[in-house]
Every structure is written in structure tokens, then in C-alpha cells.
Amino acid sequence: MPAKTSAARKAADETSVDRRIDACNWHAIGDDLDGFGCAVLPSLLSPQECDDIAALYPHEEHFRSHIHMARHGFGKGEYRYFKYPLPALIGELRASLYSRVAAFANAWNQRMNIATQYPKAHADYLKICHKAGQTRPTPLLLQYAAGDFNCLHQDLYGDLAFPLQVTVLLSAPGRDFAGGEFVLTEQRPRMQSRVEVVPLRQGDAVLFAVHNRPVQGTKGPYRVNLRHGVSRLRSGRRHTLGIIFHDAR
């Protein structure tokens, strides 16, 4: 049997990504988003895919910038923003995930009386970002060592911000690191903040709100403000992939 061409392998990989994402329980994911502002997508990446992506970190040719968190008061640790063209698997994940979560984003905006509605295809949304001057890619690879942490924050890079984003844990808890939990906080009007700690395994993804989400109150929906971060790493090394759907100025 002849070997697959690179184009055929790429098509097969894309189908694999699409099938994995389609196989997720999107009804349950939608319920968790509405209830808690986040939802886990189990085993989105295989252990080998996780290792392959994490292994990109020292290779500068894949990235447009390198950020040391402590220099900016963001926490402790470091991350690198990918440049275009994105590595194939990351680009496929970004486009395929967007096509699934755009409906949730549109429903949230309707409930919050926000007029913006998002197109079905990620390429069409990027055209809107680029027309607004947001042309720099935002997917990033983060690296934490013992003692590192990420302060609570929101990934906003300009006037346009898609309401949801994804983080994929590339390292294996217990084997590669200890500590370093994903944390989401929700600030509710005239109430104390609510904290969600999301346990993840290697290859799991968490889909979560970038900055606002609707919550049903006695008088109708109202907005709550969210921030996310990572608790202190107790030992080892932790890599994560961040998939943000809007581009940056």
C-alpha cells in the first residue's frame, strides 16, 4: 500500500480533530457553562499530542513573543505566543472548537442584551478582528516550574473579545507536577465572589468564560465578571496550551 501523502495525512488529522470535538457531550457542556461558567472536555488530546506540543516550547521559530510573568506583575512563570501560521494541530483545534462554541457565545450575548453575534466559521471572525486592527495571533504555550503561579486575569487584547476560550493541560498531574490547579473566580453584584477549582488530567481541556457571562436572577439575567488563573505549583513542571479565539492588537 502506498504511503499517505502529507496532504492526505493532514486531511486525516483534521477529520480526527473534528470527530473528537463532535463526540463531546455538548448538551452537558452547555449546561455546565450556564451553571458554572466553565466545562471540561475530557481527553481532547492524546498523551503523545500533548508531549509533541509541549516539546515546541524551546523552539523560538514557532513563536512571536516570550513573556516572563514576574516582569509584568502577572505572577511567576513564562509563556510564548505562537505566530502565524499556527502549528497544524493547534490551528485545527482553534477552528473546530470555535465552530462548536459560537452558538453558546451568541446565546450568552442575547441573554445579556449584547447586540454582537458571531459568525459560524472562525476564519470569518478573524476577518472581523483583523479589520479592527487585531491581527496578532493569541494561542499560547505556558510553562510553570515549582513555585510558579498565574494571577487572576482576563485575556483581553483589544476592543473585540470572543466570550469563551480554552485551556488544555499538556502535562500529567502526579507524574509531571503537583499543585498548579486551574482556578476560576466569579464576581457577583453585591455578593461575595465564587471560586471554581477545575481538576484536569493530561489532555483534558477546560472551556470557560473570558470575562462575562449571564446568570439568571429573580428579575431576569444579569452579568457576572470572571477571572482565571493557576495556583502555585508545588513541584515539577507544568505545560498548558491556551486557545483564545480573538486576535490581539
Solvent accessible surface area in square Angstrom, and as a share of the most:
residue,aa,sasa,rsa
1,M,231,1.03
2,P,122,0.77
3,A,96,0.75
4,K,121,0.51
5,T,89,0.52
6,S,81,0.52
7,A,74,0.57
8,A,42,0.33
9,R,123,0.45
10,K,101,0.43
11,A,54,0.42
12,A,42,0.32
13,D,80,0.41
14,E,59,0.26
15,T,54,0.31
16,S,46,0.30
17,V,1,0.01
18,D,64,0.33
19,R,170,0.62
20,R,66,0.24
21,I,1,0.00
22,D,80,0.41
23,A,87,0.67
24,C,22,0.13
25,N,98,0.50
26,W,24,0.08
27,H,149,0.66
28,A,40,0.31
29,I,9,0.04
30,G,9,0.09
31,D,80,0.41
32,D,53,0.28
33,L,1,0.01
34,D,70,0.36
35,G,40,0.39
36,F,95,0.40
37,G,0,0.00
38,C,8,0.05
39,A,4,0.03
40,V,52,0.30
41,L,0,0.00
42,P,77,0.49
43,S,69,0.45
44,L,4,0.02
45,L,4,0.02
46,S,45,0.29
47,P,86,0.54
48,Q,115,0.51
49,E,37,0.17
50,C,0,0.00
51,D,65,0.34
52,D,76,0.40
53,I,7,0.04
54,A,18,0.14
55,A,59,0.45
56,L,35,0.18
57,Y,11,0.04
58,P,92,0.58
59,H,88,0.39
60,E,123,0.55
61,E,105,0.47
62,H,54,0.24
63,F,18,0.07
64,R,66,0.24
65,S,38,0.24
66,H,69,0.31
67,I,34,0.17
68,H,56,0.25
69,M,0,0.00
70,A,71,0.55
71,R,185,0.67
72,H,102,0.46
73,G,60,0.57
74,F,92,0.38
75,G,10,0.09
76,K,100,0.42
77,G,14,0.13
78,E,35,0.16
79,Y,21,0.08
80,R,20,0.07
81,Y,20,0.08
82,F,0,0.00
83,K,84,0.36
84,Y,82,0.31
85,P,125,0.79
86,L,25,0.13
87,P,31,0.19
88,A,60,0.47
89,L,37,0.18
90,I,1,0.00
91,G,25,0.24
92,E,24,0.11
93,L,1,0.01
94,R,5,0.02
95,A,48,0.37
96,S,15,0.10
97,L,0,0.00
98,Y,0,0.00
99,S,33,0.21
100,R,90,0.33
101,V,0,0.00
102,A,3,0.02
103,A,70,0.54
104,F,44,0.18
105,A,0,0.00
106,N,29,0.15
107,A,45,0.35
108,W,4,0.02
109,N,4,0.02
110,Q,120,0.53
111,R,77,0.28
112,M,14,0.06
113,N,139,0.71
114,I,51,0.26
115,A,102,0.79
116,T,68,0.40
117,Q,85,0.38
118,Y,25,0.10
119,P,35,0.22
120,K,144,0.61
121,A,44,0.34
122,H,11,0.05
123,A,64,0.49
124,D,61,0.32
125,Y,6,0.02
126,L,27,0.13
127,K,137,0.58
128,I,82,0.42
129,C,0,0.00
130,H,71,0.32
131,K,188,0.79
132,A,40,0.31
133,G,36,0.34
134,Q,0,0.00
135,T,70,0.41
136,R,117,0.43
137,P,8,0.05
138,T,0,0.00
139,P,0,0.00
140,L,13,0.07
141,L,0,0.00
142,L,18,0.09
143,Q,27,0.12
144,Y,1,0.00
145,A,40,0.31
146,A,58,0.45
147,G,26,0.25
148,D,11,0.06
149,F,75,0.31
150,N,16,0.08
151,C,52,0.31
152,L,85,0.42
153,H,48,0.22
154,Q,37,0.16
155,D,18,0.09
156,L,76,0.38
157,Y,45,0.17
158,G,30,0.29
159,D,122,0.63
160,L,51,0.25
161,A,20,0.15
162,F,0,0.00
163,P,5,0.03
164,L,0,0.00
165,Q,4,0.02
166,V,0,0.00
167,T,16,0.09
168,V,0,0.00
169,L,3,0.02
170,L,2,0.01
171,S,8,0.05
172,A,14,0.11
173,P,61,0.38
174,G,75,0.72
175,R,163,0.60
176,D,46,0.24
177,F,12,0.05
178,A,44,0.34
179,G,20,0.19
180,G,2,0.02
181,E,75,0.34
182,F,5,0.02
183,V,25,0.14
184,L,2,0.01
185,T,21,0.12
186,E,5,0.02
187,Q,109,0.48
188,R,59,0.21
189,P,54,0.34
190,R,235,0.86
191,M,105,0.47
192,Q,157,0.70
193,S,66,0.43
194,R,59,0.22
195,V,88,0.51
196,E,43,0.19
197,V,81,0.46
198,V,9,0.05
199,P,113,0.71
200,L,19,0.09
201,R,145,0.53
202,Q,31,0.14
203,G,0,0.00
204,D,6,0.03
205,A,0,0.00
206,V,0,0.00
207,L,1,0.00
208,F,0,0.00
209,A,1,0.01
210,V,0,0.00
211,H,48,0.21
212,N,31,0.16
213,R,7,0.03
214,P,0,0.00
215,V,30,0.17
216,Q,115,0.51
217,G,22,0.21
218,T,148,0.86
219,K,206,0.87
220,G,20,0.19
221,P,64,0.40
222,Y,73,0.28
223,R,117,0.43
224,V,2,0.01
225,N,43,0.22
226,L,0,0.00
227,R,101,0.37
228,H,13,0.06
229,G,1,0.01
230,V,16,0.09
231,S,38,0.25
232,R,117,0.43
233,L,1,0.00
234,R,151,0.55
235,S,54,0.35
236,G,40,0.39
237,R,127,0.46
238,R,4,0.02
239,H,23,0.10
240,T,2,0.01
241,L,0,0.00
242,G,3,0.03
243,I,0,0.00
244,I,1,0.00
245,F,0,0.00
246,H,0,0.00
247,D,0,0.00
248,A,2,0.01
249,R,129,0.47
